[in-house]
Amino acid sequence: MEASNKLIKTLTLVAKIFFIGLLLQFFFQTLVTYRLGLTWAFWKVFWMRKEIIIIWLIGFLGRYFWKNRIGAQTSEWSLTPISIYGNNLNFPYGKNLKEFFEKFPLKNFVRVFLATIVVSFLVSVFINHTWIETWIMSIRYSMIGFLIFIVFFTVTILFFGAREINLVKRYSRLMKTLLVWSLIWRGILWLIPNALKFAWYNQYNYEWDVGIAPPAAYYTQFDSGYARNQFLFERPISRWFFLIAFWPLFFMLCFKNRSLKDKILRGSLYGVAIMSTFSRAAWGVWIIQTIILVLLQFPRKYWKMALRWFIPLLVVFGGVTYFGQKQIITREFSNTGHFRLVVEALQKIWERPLWGQGAWTAWPASHQIEWIKAYNPENQYLQIRLEYGFLWFIGRLFLYGYLHQIAYKAYEEEKNTDNKITKKKKMYGAIVFAFGVGILGLSIEWLVLQSFVDRMIVYPFMALFAIAYGLYVKESLSHKQSIHKEEIR
């Protein structure tokens, strides 16, 4: 019992390091690299700690199943971790890997994930003649989010319990503080962008590139216009990817069931934060997400109340768009670039529709390998299709669609189940649904940029999604077993 508690505390601490480090990674990497000039091998390894944590968790799970293989001696690893929470559940997944996988809720997801990896490897190495290290770099960007989901879901199923939902709640609370600081950051960009030189951002660099300090400010017209807010993130697009991904979670945990005054204040803060990125896609997706959340989460009688604060925000967005049309809507540099790159990507896909052009041919891997020409199709659907061809495209869409499906099922169960549904399950279901709306937002953003390769967004988002879904599955099991016991009595 004591050993298991210690194990869970260790896993929780590892998860906290994973989440907090990702929020601050780019800011501190800029500070250490360009301000302090520290580029030793130690720091290169340190910046990869998030990948090291994922590898460590995979090794940890492998050791757990090895210790619990059939015929192995009992040890602290043999304890059924769920029992330490005092609910005496019959853990249904088995302790050895074979028994576990037979009843694993993500069994089909894992099968398609592994099949997609294998297909991409075979196509890349044997048909497109890609170097293995190049394939690894490309697949890391394209598939690691799904791997994180599998790993953190498995850890949650085996070890986490009700109190670990605090990992999700604390992350959303932290966002409230970050919203305020992001607006302060925007004020600095507007008034005195050179003030950011203390962290070694460069006021005179317009577009950040590998090997040079990032710019203090990004502008709506490349080198002029309105300063766009990127806050602690690498670029303004990273900032709005983050805001779109986590807005539904913020809505559920920091917005819903609050007083009207709190709703107006928090909703306005979030809206202004999104507006300050000056991203047309972010504005449109945020409005779509908000309409979905209001229609599906508020009873009909509260729709008018919700619109009281939402309509003024729309007026603000509309006013800014109208008066800043030249800088925001008719951005020739951005519009022309998007259209040209999309047309070029479609032509490349048509040349090799079945097998694709190769794992190195499109963003972001193409920007990381010196001997390869950098190319960004400005559309993640086209990037997926372009790199690996038709088969891999189908597999990857299945994985992405699966995440939408489990979120929708959680919403349906939450709304349609009888009154016996537990408060925990209702809360977990609402959080899982929130992540589903978040991933829907990322899906829409795929049309104009690569929203599912940015590590500072995808890594924490997929890990928190997995923890919430894992706890939801466990609570569903607990609820079913309670009903079964009552029926026996």
C-alpha positions as CSV (number, residue, x, y, z in Angstrom):
1,M,0.0,0.0,0.0
2,E,2.7,2.5,1.0
3,A,4.9,1.6,-2.0
4,S,1.9,2.1,-4.3
5,N,1.2,5.6,-2.8
6,K,4.9,6.5,-3.3
7,L,4.7,5.3,-6.9
8,I,1.7,7.4,-7.7
9,K,3.2,10.5,-6.1
10,T,6.2,10.0,-8.3
11,L,4.1,9.7,-11.4
12,T,2.1,12.7,-10.5
13,L,5.3,14.8,-10.0
14,V,6.6,13.6,-13.4
15,A,3.4,14.7,-15.0
16,K,3.6,18.2,-13.3
17,I,7.1,18.6,-14.6
18,F,6.0,17.7,-18.0
19,F,3.1,20.2,-18.1
20,I,4.7,23.2,-16.4
21,G,8.0,22.8,-18.4
22,L,6.1,22.9,-21.7
23,L,4.4,26.2,-20.8
24,L,7.8,27.9,-20.1
25,Q,10.0,26.0,-22.5
26,F,10.4,28.5,-25.4
27,F,10.8,31.5,-23.0
28,F,13.5,29.9,-20.9
29,Q,15.2,28.3,-23.9
30,T,15.5,31.8,-25.5
31,L,16.9,33.2,-22.2
32,V,19.4,30.5,-21.6
33,T,20.6,30.2,-25.2
34,Y,20.8,33.8,-26.3
35,R,21.1,35.7,-23.1
36,L,23.4,33.4,-21.1
37,G,25.0,31.8,-24.2
38,L,24.7,28.3,-22.7
39,T,24.7,25.8,-25.6
40,W,26.4,22.9,-24.0
41,A,25.4,19.3,-24.8
42,F,23.7,19.2,-21.3
43,W,21.2,21.9,-22.4
44,K,20.4,20.2,-25.6
45,V,19.5,17.1,-23.6
46,F,17.6,19.2,-21.1
47,W,15.4,20.8,-23.7
48,M,14.4,17.3,-24.8
49,R,13.3,16.4,-21.3
50,K,9.6,16.1,-22.5
51,E,10.5,13.4,-24.9
52,I,12.7,11.8,-22.3
53,I,9.8,11.8,-19.9
54,I,7.6,10.0,-22.5
55,I,10.3,7.4,-23.1
56,W,10.7,6.9,-19.4
57,L,7.0,6.4,-18.9
58,I,7.0,3.8,-21.7
59,G,9.9,2.0,-20.0
60,F,8.1,2.3,-16.7
61,L,5.0,0.6,-18.1
62,G,7.1,-2.0,-19.8
63,R,8.7,-2.9,-16.5
64,Y,5.4,-2.9,-14.7
65,F,4.0,-5.5,-17.2
66,W,7.2,-7.5,-17.1
67,K,7.0,-7.7,-13.3
68,N,3.4,-8.8,-13.5
69,R,3.9,-11.4,-16.3
70,I,2.5,-14.8,-15.8
71,G,4.5,-16.8,-13.3
72,A,6.5,-13.7,-12.0
73,Q,7.1,-13.3,-8.3
74,T,4.8,-10.9,-6.5
75,S,6.3,-7.5,-5.6
76,E,5.2,-3.9,-5.0
77,W,4.5,-3.7,-8.7
78,S,2.0,-6.6,-8.4
79,L,-0.4,-4.5,-6.4
80,T,-3.6,-3.5,-8.3
81,P,-3.0,0.3,-7.9
82,I,-6.7,1.1,-8.1
83,S,-7.3,-0.6,-4.8
84,I,-5.4,2.0,-2.8
85,Y,-8.4,4.4,-3.3
86,G,-10.5,2.2,-1.1
87,N,-13.2,1.4,-3.6
88,N,-12.3,-2.4,-3.9
89,L,-13.0,-2.6,-7.6
90,N,-12.4,-5.8,-9.5
91,F,-9.8,-4.4,-11.8
92,P,-10.9,-5.8,-15.2
93,Y,-7.8,-5.3,-17.3
94,G,-5.5,-8.0,-15.9
95,K,-2.0,-7.4,-14.7
96,N,0.1,-9.0,-17.4
97,L,0.2,-7.4,-20.9
98,K,-1.8,-10.0,-22.7
99,E,-4.7,-9.9,-20.3
100,F,-4.5,-6.1,-20.1
101,F,-4.6,-5.6,-23.8
102,E,-7.6,-8.0,-24.4
103,K,-9.8,-5.6,-22.4
104,F,-8.0,-2.4,-23.0
105,P,-10.4,0.4,-24.0
106,L,-8.0,1.8,-26.6
107,K,-7.3,-1.5,-28.2
108,N,-8.4,-0.6,-31.7
109,F,-6.8,2.8,-31.4
110,V,-3.4,1.2,-30.5
111,R,-3.8,-1.3,-33.4
112,V,-4.4,1.4,-36.0
113,F,-1.6,3.5,-34.5
114,L,0.9,0.7,-34.8
115,A,-0.3,-0.2,-38.3
116,T,0.0,3.4,-39.4
117,I,3.6,3.6,-38.0
118,V,4.5,0.4,-39.8
119,V,3.0,1.5,-43.1
120,S,4.7,4.8,-43.0
121,F,8.0,3.1,-42.3
122,L,7.7,0.7,-45.2
123,V,6.5,3.3,-47.7
124,S,9.2,5.8,-46.6
125,V,12.2,3.4,-46.5
126,F,11.4,0.9,-49.2
127,I,9.4,2.9,-51.7
128,N,10.4,6.5,-51.2
129,H,14.0,5.6,-50.1
130,T,14.0,7.9,-47.1
131,W,16.8,7.7,-44.6
132,I,15.6,6.0,-41.3
133,E,16.7,9.0,-39.2
134,T,14.8,11.3,-41.5
135,W,11.7,9.1,-41.1
136,I,12.1,9.2,-37.3
137,M,12.2,13.0,-37.2
138,S,9.1,13.3,-39.5
139,I,7.1,10.7,-37.6
140,R,8.0,12.3,-34.3
141,Y,6.2,15.5,-35.4
142,S,3.2,13.7,-37.0
143,M,2.5,10.8,-34.5
144,I,3.9,11.6,-31.1
145,G,0.6,13.3,-30.0
146,F,-1.2,10.0,-30.4
147,L,1.6,8.1,-28.5
148,I,1.3,10.6,-25.6
149,F,-2.5,9.9,-25.5
150,I,-1.9,6.1,-25.3
151,V,0.9,6.4,-22.6
152,F,-0.9,8.8,-20.3
153,F,-4.2,6.9,-20.7
154,T,-2.5,3.7,-19.7
155,V,-0.8,5.3,-16.7
156,T,-4.2,6.7,-15.6
157,I,-6.0,3.4,-16.0
158,L,-3.3,1.6,-13.9
159,F,-2.3,4.1,-11.3
160,F,-4.3,7.4,-11.1
161,G,-7.5,8.0,-9.2
162,A,-9.9,10.8,-8.4
163,R,-7.4,13.2,-7.0
164,E,-5.4,13.2,-10.2
165,I,-8.1,15.2,-11.9
166,N,-6.5,18.1,-10.1
167,L,-3.7,17.9,-12.7
168,V,-6.4,19.0,-15.2
169,K,-8.0,21.6,-12.9
170,R,-4.8,23.2,-11.9
171,Y,-3.7,23.6,-15.5
172,S,-7.0,25.4,-16.3
173,R,-6.6,27.6,-13.2
174,L,-3.1,28.5,-14.2
175,M,-4.5,29.8,-17.5
176,K,-6.4,32.5,-15.7
177,T,-3.1,34.0,-14.5
178,L,-1.5,33.5,-17.9
179,L,-4.4,35.4,-19.5
180,V,-3.7,38.5,-17.5
181,W,0.1,38.3,-18.1
182,S,-0.5,37.8,-21.8
183,L,-2.3,41.1,-22.0
184,I,0.6,42.8,-20.1
185,W,2.9,41.3,-22.7
186,R,0.7,42.7,-25.5
187,G,1.0,46.1,-23.9
188,I,4.8,45.9,-23.9
189,L,4.8,44.8,-27.5
190,W,2.6,47.8,-28.4
191,L,4.4,50.4,-26.4
192,I,8.0,49.3,-25.9
193,P,8.9,46.1,-27.8
194,N,12.6,46.7,-27.1
195,A,11.9,46.0,-23.4
196,L,11.9,42.3,-24.2
197,K,15.6,42.4,-24.9
198,F,16.1,41.5,-21.2
199,A,15.1,38.0,-22.2
200,W,17.2,38.3,-25.4
201,Y,14.3,38.7,-27.9
202,N,15.5,40.8,-30.8
203,Q,13.4,43.9,-31.8
204,Y,14.9,43.9,-35.3
205,N,14.3,40.3,-36.3
206,Y,11.0,40.0,-38.2
207,E,10.8,36.3,-38.6
208,W,12.4,33.8,-36.3
209,D,14.8,31.3,-37.8
210,V,17.0,28.5,-36.4
211,G,20.1,29.8,-34.9
212,I,19.1,33.4,-34.3
213,A,17.3,35.1,-31.4
214,P,13.5,35.2,-31.9
215,P,11.9,38.6,-32.7
216,A,10.4,40.7,-29.9
217,A,7.3,41.2,-32.0
218,Y,5.5,39.7,-35.0
219,Y,3.4,42.0,-37.2
220,T,0.3,41.6,-39.3
221,Q,2.1,42.6,-42.5
222,F,5.4,40.7,-41.9
223,D,7.5,43.8,-41.0
224,S,4.8,46.4,-40.3
225,G,1.3,46.8,-39.1
226,Y,-0.1,45.7,-35.7
227,A,2.1,43.8,-33.2
228,R,0.7,40.3,-32.7
229,N,0.7,38.7,-29.3
230,Q,2.7,35.4,-29.0
231,F,3.2,35.7,-25.2
232,L,5.5,32.9,-24.0
233,F,5.1,30.9,-27.2
234,E,7.3,30.6,-30.3
235,R,5.0,32.5,-32.6
236,P,1.5,34.1,-32.7
237,I,0.2,31.0,-34.3
238,S,1.4,28.9,-31.4
239,R,-0.3,31.2,-29.0
240,W,-3.7,31.0,-30.8
241,F,-3.3,27.2,-31.2
242,F,-3.0,27.0,-27.4
243,L,-5.9,29.4,-26.8
244,I,-8.2,27.5,-29.2
245,A,-7.2,24.1,-27.9
246,F,-7.9,24.9,-24.2
247,W,-10.8,27.4,-24.5
248,P,-13.4,24.6,-24.0
249,L,-11.7,23.3,-20.9
250,F,-11.5,26.9,-19.5
251,F,-15.2,27.2,-20.3
252,M,-16.1,24.1,-18.3
253,L,-13.9,24.6,-15.3
254,C,-13.4,28.4,-15.0
255,F,-16.4,29.9,-16.7
256,K,-19.5,27.7,-16.5
257,N,-21.5,27.8,-13.2
258,R,-20.0,31.2,-12.3
259,S,-21.8,34.4,-11.6
260,L,-22.7,36.6,-14.6
261,K,-20.0,39.1,-13.5
262,D,-17.4,36.3,-13.6
263,K,-18.6,35.0,-16.9
264,I,-18.3,38.5,-18.5
265,L,-14.9,39.1,-17.0
266,R,-13.3,35.8,-17.8
267,G,-14.9,35.5,-21.2
268,S,-13.8,39.0,-22.1
269,L,-10.2,38.3,-21.0
270,Y,-10.1,35.2,-23.1
271,G,-11.7,36.9,-26.1
272,V,-9.2,39.9,-25.9
273,A,-6.3,37.4,-25.6
274,I,-7.4,35.7,-28.8
275,M,-8.1,39.0,-30.6
276,S,-4.6,40.2,-29.7
277,T,-3.0,37.5,-31.9
278,F,-4.7,39.1,-34.9
279,S,-5.4,35.7,-36.4
280,R,-8.5,35.5,-38.6
281,A,-8.6,31.7,-38.2
282,A,-8.4,32.0,-34.4
283,W,-11.2,34.5,-34.3
284,G,-13.5,32.4,-36.5
285,V,-12.8,29.1,-34.7
286,W,-13.2,30.6,-31.2
287,I,-16.7,31.9,-32.2
288,I,-17.6,28.4,-33.6
289,Q,-16.4,26.7,-30.4
290,T,-18.3,29.2,-28.2
291,I,-21.6,28.7,-30.1
292,I,-21.2,24.9,-29.7
293,L,-20.4,25.2,-26.0
294,V,-23.3,27.5,-25.3
295,L,-25.9,25.5,-27.3
296,L,-24.9,22.2,-25.8
297,Q,-24.0,23.1,-22.2
298,F,-26.5,25.9,-21.3
299,P,-30.2,25.0,-20.9
300,R,-32.4,26.8,-23.4
301,K,-33.6,29.4,-20.8
302,Y,-30.0,30.6,-20.3
303,W,-29.2,31.2,-24.0
304,K,-30.3,34.8,-23.8
305,M,-28.1,35.3,-20.7
306,A,-25.1,33.8,-22.5
307,L,-25.7,36.0,-25.5
308,R,-25.6,39.1,-23.3
309,W,-21.9,38.9,-23.0
310,F,-21.1,37.1,-26.2
311,I,-22.8,39.6,-28.6
312,P,-20.8,42.6,-27.2
313,L,-17.6,40.6,-27.8
314,L,-18.7,40.0,-31.4
315,V,-19.3,43.7,-31.8
316,V,-15.8,44.4,-30.5
317,F,-14.3,41.8,-32.9
318,G,-16.4,43.2,-35.8
319,G,-15.3,46.8,-35.0
320,V,-11.6,45.9,-34.9
321,T,-12.0,44.0,-38.1
322,Y,-13.8,46.9,-39.9
323,F,-11.3,49.6,-38.8
324,G,-8.3,47.4,-39.2
325,Q,-9.4,45.7,-42.4
326,K,-6.2,46.4,-44.3
327,Q,-4.0,45.0,-41.6
328,I,-6.2,42.1,-40.6
329,I,-8.3,40.9,-43.5
330,T,-6.6,42.0,-46.7
331,R,-3.1,40.9,-45.7
332,E,-1.6,40.4,-49.1
333,F,1.6,38.7,-47.9
334,S,-0.4,36.1,-45.9
335,N,-3.2,35.6,-48.4
336,T,-1.0,35.2,-51.5
337,G,1.3,32.9,-49.6
338,H,-1.4,30.6,-48.4
339,F,-3.1,30.3,-51.8
340,R,0.2,29.6,-53.7
341,L,1.4,27.0,-51.2
342,V,-1.9,25.1,-51.2
343,V,-2.0,25.0,-55.0
344,E,1.6,23.8,-55.1
345,A,0.8,21.0,-52.5
346,L,-2.1,19.8,-54.6
347,Q,0.1,19.5,-57.6
348,K,2.7,17.5,-55.6
349,I,0.0,15.2,-54.3
350,W,-1.3,14.6,-57.8
351,E,2.2,13.5,-59.0
352,R,2.3,10.6,-56.5
353,P,-1.2,10.1,-55.1
354,L,-0.7,6.6,-53.6
355,W,2.8,6.7,-52.0
356,G,3.3,10.4,-51.4
357,Q,6.5,12.5,-51.9
358,G,8.4,11.2,-48.9
359,A,8.7,11.8,-45.1
360,W,11.1,14.7,-45.6
361,T,9.1,16.8,-48.1
362,A,6.9,19.0,-46.0
363,W,6.8,20.9,-42.8
364,P,8.1,20.6,-40.1
365,A,10.7,18.0,-40.7
366,S,11.8,19.7,-43.9
367,H,12.8,22.8,-41.9
368,Q,15.0,20.7,-39.5
369,I,17.2,18.9,-42.0
370,E,19.9,21.0,-43.6
371,W,20.2,19.1,-46.9
372,I,16.4,19.2,-47.6
373,K,14.6,22.1,-49.2
374,A,12.1,23.6,-46.6
375,Y,8.5,23.5,-47.7
376,N,5.3,24.3,-45.9
377,P,2.0,23.6,-47.6
378,E,0.1,25.7,-45.0
379,N,-2.5,23.0,-44.6
380,Q,-2.0,19.9,-42.3
381,Y,-4.4,17.7,-44.3
382,L,-2.3,18.3,-47.4
383,Q,0.9,17.8,-45.4
384,I,-0.3,14.4,-44.2
385,R,-1.3,13.4,-47.7
386,L,1.8,14.8,-49.2
387,E,4.4,13.1,-47.0
388,Y,3.2,9.5,-46.8
389,G,0.4,9.0,-49.3
390,F,-3.1,7.6,-49.2
391,L,-2.8,4.7,-46.8
392,W,-1.1,6.7,-44.1
393,F,-3.6,9.5,-44.5
394,I,-6.5,7.2,-43.9
395,G,-4.9,5.7,-40.7
396,R,-4.1,9.1,-39.3
397,L,-7.6,10.4,-39.9
398,F,-9.0,7.4,-38.1
399,L,-6.9,8.2,-35.0
400,Y,-8.0,11.8,-35.1
401,G,-11.6,10.8,-35.7
402,Y,-11.5,8.3,-32.8
403,L,-10.7,11.2,-30.4
404,H,-13.8,13.1,-31.6
405,Q,-15.9,9.9,-31.2
406,I,-15.0,9.3,-27.5
407,A,-15.7,12.9,-26.7
408,Y,-19.1,12.8,-28.3
409,K,-19.9,9.5,-26.6
410,A,-19.0,11.1,-23.2
411,Y,-21.4,14.0,-24.0
412,E,-24.2,11.7,-25.0
413,E,-23.8,9.5,-21.9
414,E,-23.7,12.5,-19.7
415,K,-26.9,14.0,-21.2
416,N,-28.9,10.8,-21.7
417,T,-28.1,8.6,-18.7
418,D,-30.6,8.3,-15.9
419,N,-30.3,10.1,-12.6
420,K,-28.1,7.4,-11.1
421,I,-25.0,8.9,-12.9
422,T,-22.4,9.9,-10.4
423,K,-21.3,13.5,-10.0
424,K,-17.7,12.4,-10.7
425,K,-18.7,10.7,-13.9
426,K,-20.7,13.8,-15.0
427,M,-17.8,16.1,-14.3
428,Y,-15.3,13.8,-16.1
429,G,-17.7,13.5,-19.0
430,A,-18.0,17.2,-19.3
431,I,-14.2,17.6,-19.3
432,V,-13.7,14.9,-21.9
433,F,-16.3,16.6,-24.1
434,A,-14.4,19.9,-23.6
435,F,-11.3,18.3,-25.0
436,G,-13.4,17.0,-27.9
437,V,-14.4,20.6,-28.8
438,G,-10.8,21.6,-28.4
439,I,-9.6,19.0,-30.8
440,L,-12.4,20.1,-33.2
441,G,-11.0,23.6,-33.1
442,L,-7.5,22.2,-34.0
443,S,-9.1,20.2,-36.8
444,I,-10.6,23.3,-38.4
445,E,-7.2,25.0,-38.0
446,W,-5.7,22.2,-40.0
447,L,-7.2,23.9,-43.1
448,V,-4.8,26.8,-42.9
449,L,-1.8,25.7,-40.7
450,Q,-0.3,22.7,-39.0
451,S,-2.0,22.9,-35.6
452,F,-1.1,19.3,-34.5
453,V,2.7,19.5,-34.6
454,D,3.4,22.3,-32.1
455,R,4.9,20.5,-29.1
456,M,3.9,23.2,-26.6
457,I,0.2,22.7,-27.5
458,V,-0.1,19.1,-28.6
459,Y,2.0,17.5,-25.8
460,P,0.0,18.9,-22.8
461,F,-3.3,18.8,-24.6
462,M,-3.1,15.1,-25.4
463,A,-1.7,14.2,-22.0
464,L,-4.5,16.0,-20.1
465,F,-7.1,14.6,-22.5
466,A,-5.8,11.1,-21.8
467,I,-5.9,11.6,-18.0
468,A,-9.4,12.9,-18.2
469,Y,-10.6,10.1,-20.4
470,G,-8.9,7.5,-18.3
471,L,-10.6,8.7,-15.1
472,Y,-13.9,8.8,-17.0
473,V,-13.5,5.2,-18.0
474,K,-12.6,4.2,-14.4
475,E,-15.5,6.0,-13.0
476,S,-17.8,4.4,-15.5
477,L,-16.5,1.0,-14.4
478,S,-17.1,1.9,-10.8
479,H,-20.6,3.0,-11.5
480,K,-21.5,-0.2,-13.4
481,Q,-20.1,-2.4,-10.6
482,S,-22.1,-0.4,-8.0
483,I,-25.3,-1.0,-10.0
484,H,-24.4,-4.7,-10.4
485,K,-24.0,-5.1,-6.6
486,E,-27.3,-3.4,-5.9
487,E,-29.0,-5.8,-8.4
488,I,-27.5,-8.8,-6.7
489,R,-28.8,-7.6,-3.3
